[in-house]
C-alpha cells in the first residue's frame, strides 16, 4: 500500500487570477517560471464526467498539466527506484476553482479522474514532441495493486 505525501521533483505553481467587471486575466506559463527543462509540445484534451484516465508515465519527457475547465482528481505515484519518495502517492484537486500548474517528472505515474457533472479540459505541455514511431507512453492499469489507489469518492 502506498503512503501519501509530496513526491520529489513534482512542482506546483498556484496561478493568480486578476478579475474585473469583464471577467478575469490569468497568466499560465512563463519562460522565467523555470518549471520545464525545455519546451516540446502543447496539447489540449477533453474528458467527460466520470472518466478515469490512468495511469501512464514517460521515460524521456516531463509533463506540465493545467485544467482550465472543470475539476479533476490528479493522482501521482512515485515508482522511481532511485527516488527518495519511492512509493509515495500525491493527490491534487486542480480545476477551474483551483488553478494550478503541475509538473510531473520522468518516471512518475500519473492519471486523473473527472469530478462533477461537466466535462474537464486539460492543457498540457511536454518537454518532448510526441513521436508516433517512438511513443514515450508507458501504461499501468488504473487499478494496479502496486499503486493501490481507491478512485471512489470518499464521503467524509
Buried (B, 14 or more C-beta within 10 A) or exposed (E): EBEEEEBBBBBEBEBEEEEEEEEEEEEBBEEEBEBBEEBBEEEEEEBEBEEBBBBBBBEEBBBBBBBBEBBBBBBBBBBBEEBEBBBBBBEBEBBBEEBBBBBBBBBBBBBBBBBEEBEBBBBBBBBBEEEEEEEBEEEBEBEBEBBEBEEEEEEE
